[in-house]
Amino acid sequence: MKKIINNPDQIVDEMLDGLVFAYDSLVERIPETMVIHRKAEKKNKVGLVSGGGSGHEPSHAGFVGKGMLSAAVAGQVLLLQRLTKYLKELKQVMKVLVYFNH
């Protein structure tokens, strides 16, 4: 066996769902998106969001939590995800955000 992958087309979705399942007291996924955000986000604070291509899991999503990132936007394997695609959803969970990607 080389890899533990159910379906290559679903790998990012499954990774995000697994992260939320494992740390459900800390993070949640915005439905129908590739966005993980921390549950304890204070809406009157600036949110720090990171994003980038998947493939080095948990990568950005693994740094979401208290004292760390407010949210992470996951792209497909080795492809960046555009923040503008999820800007409306992110603004519902945080007042202002700073975004960077790699």
C-alpha positions in Angstrom: 0.0 0.0 0.0 1.3 3.4 -0.9 -1.4 5.7 0.4 -4.5 5.8 2.5 -6.9 7.5 0.2 -10.6 6.5 -0.4 -11.1 8.6 -3.5 -8.5 11.1 -4.9 -11.3 13.5 -6.0 -12.6 13.7 -2.4 -9.3 13.9 -0.5 -9.6 17.5 0.6 -13.2 17.3 1.6 -12.5 14.1 3.7 -9.4 15.7 5.3 -11.4 18.8 6.4 -14.3 16.6 7.6 -11.8 14.4 9.6 -10.2 17.5 11.1 -13.5 18.8 12.3 -14.5 15.3 13.6 -11.2 15.0 15.6 -11.3 18.6 17.0 -15.1 19.4 17.1 -14.8 21.3 20.3 -12.3 23.7 18.7 -13.1 24.1 15.0 -16.0 23.8 12.6 -16.4 23.9 8.8 -18.5 26.5 7.1 -21.0 24.3 5.2 -20.5 23.8 1.4 -17.0 25.5 1.6 -13.4 24.5 2.0 -13.2 26.8 5.1 -12.4 25.7 8.6 -12.7 28.3 11.4 -12.3 28.3 15.1 -15.5 28.1 17.2 -14.2 30.6 19.8 -13.8 33.5 17.3 -14.8 36.8 18.8 -16.7 38.8 16.2 -15.2 42.2 17.3 -11.6 41.1 16.7 -9.6 40.9 13.6 -9.5 37.5 12.1 -6.3 36.0 10.7 -7.0 33.6 7.7 -4.5 31.6 5.8 -4.9 29.5 2.7 -3.1 27.4 0.2 -3.1 24.2 -1.7 -3.7 21.0 0.1 -1.3 18.1 0.0 0.7 18.7 3.1 -2.1 18.1 5.6 -3.0 19.3 8.0 -1.2 22.4 6.6 -3.1 25.6 7.2 -6.2 24.0 8.7 -4.0 22.4 11.4 -3.1 25.8 12.7 -6.7 27.0 13.3 -7.3 27.4 17.0 -7.1 29.6 20.1 -4.1 31.9 19.8 -3.5 30.8 16.2 -5.3 31.2 12.9 -9.0 32.2 12.9 -9.7 30.3 9.8 -8.1 28.4 6.9 -9.2 28.2 3.3 -8.1 24.9 1.7 -7.4 24.6 -2.0 -7.2 21.4 -4.0 -3.9 19.5 -3.9 -1.1 21.9 -4.7 -3.6 24.6 -5.9 -4.5 27.9 -4.2 -8.1 28.6 -3.3 -9.3 32.1 -4.0 -10.5 33.9 -0.9 -13.1 35.9 -2.8 -15.0 32.7 -3.3 -15.7 32.4 0.4 -15.5 36.1 1.5 -19.2 36.3 2.3 -19.1 33.2 4.5 -15.9 34.4 6.3 -17.5 37.7 7.1 -20.3 36.0 8.8 -17.9 34.4 11.4 -15.5 37.4 11.8 -15.7 41.1 11.6 -12.5 42.0 9.8 -10.0 39.6 8.3 -6.3 39.5 7.2 -5.6 36.9 4.6 -2.4 35.4 3.3 -1.6 32.4 1.3 1.4 30.4 0.3 
